[in-house]
Amino acid sequence: MIDLVKPKGETRAGDVLQRLREDILGCVLQPGEKLRFEYLRDRYEVSFSTLREALSRLAAEQLVVAEGQRGFVVAPVSIADLQDLTNARVLLEREVLRQSIANGDDAWEAGILASYHRMDRLQTRLGDQYYLDATWSRLHEDFHYTLVSACGSPVLLGIRQKLFERAHRYRRMSSQFRTQWRPKDVEHKAIMDAALDRLPEALTLIEAHIRETTTNVIEFAGHLFEDSTPAKRRVSSKD
């Protein structure tokens, strides 16, 4: 019988990689922050070699930036990067949703309904502060994944997931400065209904959903970005 248990070192490396990724996406480690090995070693209780491996993998995901012999920093944020990321997400999300609508079966439809129900029920219980809840955030991610899960391309889904995670960092920054949020439940239901009815309108709705989020991020957190001069914010708001 083959032992499928991962070696302890590999398990530790995977654990620190996930913890680092979550801390960057959740803005515990701030954009542009210098990632000092001594601090990270004590925080995550791992060796320098394990940290370097994890940071190199995060650099490939564009969540950290390698500075040659000077080490690593958390990837900075900017309006230009957010808009580029948004355009890439729209292009890919429309395509994987189009394919899922064409390929989706009864199980796909049931999965969408179930994921929406879980997300909506929790949002109702949480009230106005739902956006700050980690469990709601995971259910929100699951709902959007389920919509496109029948596209039939693991490669496209993998790329999509990395883009979704990068966008989450911007959403998290925005949430720190909002006092209220738009009624996303209405948008989510409209996207779900259009997808289940196999309507092309679903593609337009998902694009509007993504772009509206970007507009709100710039409005509420744009002052934190590298290129957040008043002139650039005015130009960005017209996109």
Secondary structure, 3 states (H helix, E strand, C coil): CCCCCCCHHHHHHHHHHHHHHHHHHCCCCCCCCEECHHHHHHHHCCCHHHHHHHHHHHHHCCCEEECHHHCEEECCCCHHHHHHHHHHHHHHHHHHHHHHHHHCCHHHHHHHHHHHHHHHHHHHHHHHHHHHCHHHHHHHHHHHHHHHCCCCCHHHHHHHHHHHHHHHHHHHHHHCCCCCCCCHHHHHHHHHHHHHCCCCHHHHHHHHHHHHHHHHHHHHHHHHCCCCCHHHHHHHCCC
